[in-house]
Amino acid sequence: QVQLVESGGGSVQAGGSLRLSCVASVYTLSNYYMAWFRQAPGKEREGVATIDREGSTGYADSVKGRFTISKDNAKNTLYLQMNSLKAEDTAMYYCAAASFLTVRRTATMLEGPEYNYWGQGTQVTVSA
């Protein structure tokens, strides 16, 4: 059973930065597709950023140029560097993972059902 534990959330003013981390209880992250999702109150879950086994990345249009996803396979840790934060980035942020053995790939890998392991989330609040 894969466990994902997020950290790094908090409150920040608009224009500020935060770095989220997600530690995975896996043998190696290189066997997994990873992503960050977010969900604001009253809104649907939104895919934010994804990274594949080789390190190729993808982003939602709403965060392109501001957010950067990365991973450290040796530390089994996924990161999301968030810069130039806006009030509309306020949400609970979730880490997600899918094994390369069982993943059902999509074009964007940001839809949600591709992933079968999810963390508990970390709250990000951006004040205007």
C-alpha positions in Angstrom: 0.0 0.0 0.0 1.4 3.3 -1.1 1.2 6.2 1.4 1.6 9.8 0.4 2.2 12.5 3.0 2.1 16.2 1.9 3.5 19.1 3.8 4.5 22.7 3.2 1.1 24.4 2.9 0.3 27.6 4.8 -0.9 31.1 4.5 0.8 33.6 2.3 0.0 37.0 0.7 -0.6 37.3 -3.0 2.6 37.4 -4.9 4.4 35.2 -2.4 5.8 31.7 -2.8 5.3 28.3 -1.1 7.0 24.9 -1.7 4.9 21.8 -1.2 6.5 18.4 -0.5 5.0 14.9 -0.8 6.9 11.9 0.7 6.0 8.6 -0.8 6.3 5.2 0.9 7.5 3.4 -2.2 10.7 1.6 -3.2 11.5 4.2 -5.8 9.5 7.2 -7.3 10.9 6.2 -10.7 8.3 3.5 -10.9 5.4 6.0 -10.6 3.6 8.8 -12.4 3.1 11.6 -10.0 0.9 14.7 -9.9 -0.5 17.5 -7.8 -4.2 18.3 -7.7 -6.1 20.9 -5.8 -9.7 21.5 -4.7 -11.2 24.7 -3.5 -14.4 24.8 -1.5 -17.4 24.4 -3.7 -15.3 23.7 -6.8 -14.3 20.5 -8.6 -10.9 19.0 -8.2 -8.4 20.4 -10.6 -5.2 18.9 -11.9 -2.3 21.3 -11.4 1.0 19.6 -12.5 2.2 16.2 -13.4 5.6 14.5 -13.8 6.3 11.1 -15.5 8.9 8.5 -14.8 11.5 10.2 -17.0 10.9 13.6 -15.5 8.7 15.1 -18.3 6.3 17.6 -16.9 2.8 19.0 -17.7 0.9 21.9 -16.2 -2.6 23.3 -16.1 -2.9 26.5 -18.1 -3.8 28.4 -14.9 -0.4 27.7 -13.3 2.0 27.6 -16.3 5.0 29.9 -15.7 4.3 30.2 -12.0 4.4 26.6 -10.6 7.2 24.0 -11.1 6.8 20.3 -10.3 9.9 18.2 -9.6 11.0 15.1 -7.8 13.9 13.6 -6.0 13.9 9.8 -6.6 16.6 9.2 -4.0 14.4 10.8 -1.4 11.1 9.5 -2.7 9.8 13.1 -2.6 7.7 15.1 -5.0 7.7 18.9 -4.9 5.6 21.8 -6.1 7.3 25.2 -6.1 4.6 27.8 -6.3 5.5 31.4 -7.1 3.5 34.5 -7.8 0.6 33.1 -5.9 -2.8 34.5 -6.4 -6.0 34.4 -4.3 -7.5 31.9 -6.7 -4.7 29.4 -5.9 -6.3 29.0 -2.5 -7.2 25.3 -2.1 -6.4 22.0 -0.6 -3.5 20.5 -2.5 -3.2 16.8 -3.0 -0.4 14.6 -4.1 -1.3 11.6 -6.3 0.6 8.6 -7.7 0.1 5.8 -10.2 2.3 2.8 -10.7 3.7 2.4 -14.3 2.5 -1.2 -14.1 -1.2 -0.4 -13.8 -1.6 3.3 -14.9 -4.3 4.1 -17.4 -2.6 7.0 -19.2 -4.4 10.0 -20.6 -3.2 12.8 -22.8 -2.7 15.3 -20.0 -2.4 13.0 -17.0 -4.3 15.7 -15.1 -7.8 14.3 -15.1 -7.7 12.4 -11.8 -8.8 8.8 -12.5 -5.3 8.0 -13.8 -4.1 7.9 -10.1 -5.0 5.3 -7.5 -3.0 6.6 -4.6 -3.8 10.0 -2.9 -2.5 11.9 0.1 -4.5 13.6 2.7 -3.8 17.1 1.4 -2.2 20.3 2.6 -4.0 23.6 2.8 -2.8 26.6 0.8 -4.4 30.0 1.6 -3.5 33.1 -0.4 -4.7 36.4 0.8 -5.2 39.3 -1.7 
